[in-house]
Amino acid sequence: MAGEHVLVIGGGGTGAAIIHDLTRRGYRATLVERGELTAGTTGRHHGQLHSGARYAVGDRDIARECMEEVRILRKIVPESLEMNYGLFVATNEEEAAYGDHFIAACNEATIPARDIPVETALEMEPLLNPDITRAVQVPDGTLDAWRLPLHFFATARAAGATVRNFTEVVGLHRAQGRVTGARVLEHATRREYDIGADFVINATGAWAGRVLRHGGHRPADHPGARKPWSR
């Protein structure tokens, strides 16, 4: 591992977390982003830090993973989060009765869901339907889509990583069936140059296919490839 260089393409939330992790593991790392950091999908999402409660009934494993991520983020980047909680509400007796099953599923996934008085829920969110019959509170929150990745970039830079924004990949280099680096365009100077790497990580999300085509690759022909927003 020592001395190996990893090139990360994409300066959104995924790329930020990856280069943070790489430097913590001792890799040399460079990240390039064609625009400003977080200017793509990361800078446009709704900012919800969800506990996984919405998955609890259908997929305990995913729900448990979400809750664990919340705990980790609350520990390492509390300045980027606001734990303002979320509500699941019932509008009739049938939904209210289902609440027991919902809470049990959350508890199995380690999500601390709990009943709160309807009056309390209406105080928290006055625009709720005043006729709700039950309210369950879950540890959802909000996150700063810009500030959170910057924490990761700062950690990576402090550990020696190079982060270059406004630097676009215009070609991929291949040797013996492997991607060995990239040709990049520095937009500020219009200069092109090469970056060699032992490993190249495509963290461009919805633009992954465009990057792959630089190296003569095609995205895998499966539903997830055509729906980059799917988990």
Secondary structure, 3 states (H helix, E strand, C coil): CCCCEEEEECCCHHHHHHHHHHHHCCCEEEEECCCCCCCCHHHHCCCEECCCHHHCCCCHHHHHHHHHHHHHHHHHCHHHEECCCEEEEECCHHHHHHHHHHHHHHHHCCCCCEEECHHHHHHHCCCCCCCCCEEEEECCEEECCCHHHHHHHHHHHHCCCEEECCEEEEEEEEECCEEEEEEEEECCCCEEEEEECCEEEECCHHHHHHHHHHCCCCCCCCHHHHCCCCC
